[in-house]
Each structure stands twice: as C-alpha cells, then as structure tokens.
Amino acid sequence: MNITILYFARIKEVVNYSSEDVELPDGVETIVALKSWLSGRGDTWQKLFSGGGVVRAAINHELVDDMATFDDGDEVAFFPPVTGG
C-alpha cells in the first residue's frame, strides 16, 4: 500500500522534512501500526511515535484516533496537539 505522510510543526522540525510518499509493508493499515512502523526508523522516530509524546493524526484532512484505518493512496498527517489562548 502506498500513502503520503505529512508532518507538521515540531514533528516536521525534528524529522527535517514535511512530507514523504511511502510504500508500507503488509499489515500496516491503522494509525497505531503506522506509528509503530515509523518508530522502527531509529531513536528520533521512536521518541516521536512510540507513545512518549502525544502525536495527533488525520486521514484525508479528518482527525482520527489511533485505531483508524487508511487505504491505498490516502494522505496521513501527523502533528502535535495544538492549544489556543
């Protein structure tokens, strides 16, 4: 399955790019599975996506929880929680 991943705010700054197109291995079909797969990229990725910090997700511009599923060609965005003032 191929998806586009977008990174925003602090996450974008840490990983040093704002988007990437990825081909996912079989079985990576939920946000939680995607976070786990991304955590396998190394220490920086693990700190971002292994549960140490809160990372929100959206699929095709709609906020979702970690159990949400996505399909081939979807756009998944990750961003830290936003607070207002």
C-alpha positions in Angstrom: 0.0 0.0 0.0 1.2 3.5 -0.9 0.3 6.6 1.2 1.5 10.1 1.6 2.6 11.2 5.1 2.6 14.8 6.1 4.5 16.1 9.2 3.6 19.4 10.9 5.0 21.8 13.5 7.6 20.3 15.9 7.4 16.9 14.2 8.4 18.5 10.8 11.3 20.3 12.5 12.6 17.1 14.1 12.4 14.8 11.1 13.7 17.6 8.8 11.0 17.3 6.1 7.3 18.0 5.7 6.1 15.0 3.6 7.0 11.7 2.1 5.4 9.0 -0.1 5.9 5.6 1.4 5.2 2.0 0.5 4.0 0.2 3.6 4.6 -3.4 4.4 1.6 -5.8 4.7 -0.3 -5.3 7.9 0.3 -1.6 8.4 -3.2 -0.4 8.0 -4.0 1.6 11.1 -2.6 4.7 12.6 -1.2 2.8 15.6 0.5 0.3 13.2 1.9 3.2 11.2 3.3 4.9 14.3 4.9 1.6 15.3 6.4 1.1 11.8 7.8 4.7 11.9 9.3 4.1 15.3 11.5 1.4 13.8 13.4 4.1 11.8 15.6 5.0 14.8 15.9 6.8 18.1 14.4 10.1 16.9 11.4 8.4 15.3 10.9 6.2 18.3 10.8 9.2 20.6 8.2 10.8 18.4 5.9 7.9 17.7 6.3 5.2 20.4 4.0 6.9 22.9 6.4 9.1 24.7 4.7 12.2 23.4 1.2 12.9 22.1 1.0 12.9 18.3 -2.4 13.5 16.7 -3.3 12.1 13.3 -5.6 12.9 10.4 -6.5 10.9 7.4 -7.5 12.9 4.3 -7.9 16.1 6.4 -10.2 14.4 9.1 -9.0 14.0 12.7 -8.9 10.3 13.7 -7.9 8.2 16.6 -5.0 5.6 16.6 -7.3 2.7 15.6 -8.5 4.4 12.4 -7.6 2.6 9.2 -6.5 4.1 5.9 -6.4 2.9 2.3 -4.0 2.9 -0.6 -3.5 6.5 -1.9 -4.6 8.2 1.4 -2.9 11.1 3.0 -2.0 10.7 6.6 -0.9 13.8 8.6 0.9 13.8 12.0 1.0 16.9 14.3 1.4 17.7 17.9 -1.7 18.8 19.9 -2.5 22.4 19.5 -3.6 24.7 22.3 -5.3 28.0 22.0 -5.1 31.1 24.0 
